[in-house]
Structures are given as structure tokens and as C-alpha cells.
């Protein structure tokens, strides 16, 4: 009996340690299964707004804000295509869903879709932190591109500018969230 129990424990541990997979469409439109490149916890370090690099909540608030992070899981929600995510912004915790639309293993780039994020409703004494949180969650939900390189994650959105050819950013404005793997 003890021998069978030991086999069961070994088999269960092997099953629990198997790498989690994600199916993505490759360039030939065939579905292939690869390890989910986003899975894990990522800590927000910088934010690029157009051509200005900033700390998560501004240089003035450096070291005053709790760690802002994002955790991608392979756990699925109500839909088989949507995976769960959760994290912490400058004040509140949040959760939601995401789908990896495509991922190129060679260039380490891909397309992602975020689904409505919900958060707790705590208020901060410092209104700057609430503005920071609003910006972070907005950039996060709107991000469509991602790149993973050397333990760093970039989530970005390029916004085309119309009607203003004299813009300092040219024809588009880019928001990028820079994360480091925890």
C-alpha cells in the first residue's frame, strides 16, 4: 500500500511540474503549442509616454508607491480562450483577462488582447496616486503589442496622430509600460 502511495505522489509531482502551454497561431496559420511567454509576475519599472520616460507614478513619488505589478496566469476564466491575470496598481488590486493573439518565438514579440479590468475601490490620500493608477490601468487595457527580452516585458500601444503634422512625435504617439520579471 505504501508503495502505491509513493508512486501516486511521484506521478502527481511530475504532473504538477509540467510546463504550462499556450496555443498561438504561427505565420503559416497553423496552431502550435508553446510555453506561455507571459506567465509569471512582472513589476512595473518605467512608463514611456510619447518621448518622455518616467517612473510608474513620477519621479517625485519614487519610493512612495507600493510595487505595481502584473501577474499573467495560464488559468482560464469562463471562456476557454481567455486567461486570468491580476496585479496591484498604485493603490488598488485588480484582476481581469487576456488572450495572446500571436507570438513569434524568434523575435520574442506578439499581440495581446486585454479584457475589462476590475479593481478594488480604495481611495488614496494623495490624489496623484489615483491619477497614476488610472493611467496605468488605461495603458494596460489598451496595450496590443508585447515584447519580451532579457527578463523584461514591454507592453505598448501606438496611437496614430491625425490632423496635426507638426506634432513633436511625428505621425504617432507611443505608450509603453516596462516591466521586469519578478
WOWOUR-V501030 format. One record per pair of residues at least 4 apart in sequence whose ideal C-beta (glycine too) atoms are under 7 Angstrom apart, sorted by the first residue. I is the first residue (numbers start at 1). J is the second residue. Records with the same first field share a line. If there is no record, write none. Layout:
# WOWOUR-V501030
I=J / J
This chain:
# WOWOUR-V501030
1=5
2=6
3=7
4=8
5=9
6=10
7=11
8=12
9=13
10=14
11=15
12=16
13=17
19=35
20=35 / 36 / 39 / 74
21=33 / 34 / 35 / 36
22=34 / 36 / 74 / 100
23=31 / 33
24=32 / 34 / 100 / 102 / 103
25=29 / 31 / 102
26=30 / 32
34=105
36=74
37=103 / 148
38=72 / 100
39=72 / 73 / 74
40=71 / 72 / 181
41=69 / 71 / 182
42=69 / 70 / 153 / 179 / 180 / 181 / 182
43=67 / 69 / 179 / 180 / 182
44=56 / 68 / 69 / 177 / 179
45=178 / 179 / 180
46=53 / 54 / 55 / 178
47=54 / 56 / 177
48=53 / 174 / 175 / 176
49=54 / 175
50=169 / 173 / 174
51=168 / 169
54=58 / 59
55=59 / 62
56=65 / 68 / 132 / 136
57=61 / 65 / 90 / 128 / 129 / 132
58=128
61=65 / 128
65=90 / 129 / 132
66=88 / 90
67=88
68=88 / 89 / 90 / 136
69=87 / 88 / 182
70=85 / 87 / 179
71=85 / 86 / 87
72=85 / 98
73=83 / 84 / 85
74=83
75=83 / 84
76=80 / 82 / 83
77=82 / 84 / 97
81=99
82=97 / 99 / 115
83=97 / 98 / 99
84=95 / 97
85=95 / 96 / 97 / 98
86=94 / 95
87=94
88=93
89=94 / 119 / 133 / 136 / 137
90=129 / 132 / 133 / 136
91=122 / 124 / 129 / 130 / 133
92=119 / 120 / 121 / 122 / 133
93=119 / 120
94=117 / 118 / 119 / 137
95=118
96=114 / 115 / 116 / 117 / 118
97=115
98=112 / 113 / 114 / 115
99=113
100=110 / 112
101=111 / 112 / 113
102=110 / 111
103=110
104=109 / 110
108=147 / 148 / 149
109=146 / 147
110=146
111=144 / 145
112=143 / 144 / 146
114=140 / 141 / 143
117=137 / 140 / 141
119=137
123=130
124=129 / 130
127=131
128=132
129=133
130=134
131=135
132=136
133=137
134=138
135=139
136=140
137=141
138=142
139=143 / 157 / 175 / 177
140=155 / 177
142=157
143=155 / 156 / 157 / 177
144=157
145=156
146=153 / 154 / 155
147=154
148=153
151=180 / 181
152=178 / 179 / 180
153=179
154=176 / 178
155=177
156=174 / 175 / 176
157=175
158=172 / 174
159=172 / 173
160=171 / 172
161=167 / 169 / 171 / 172 / 173
169=173
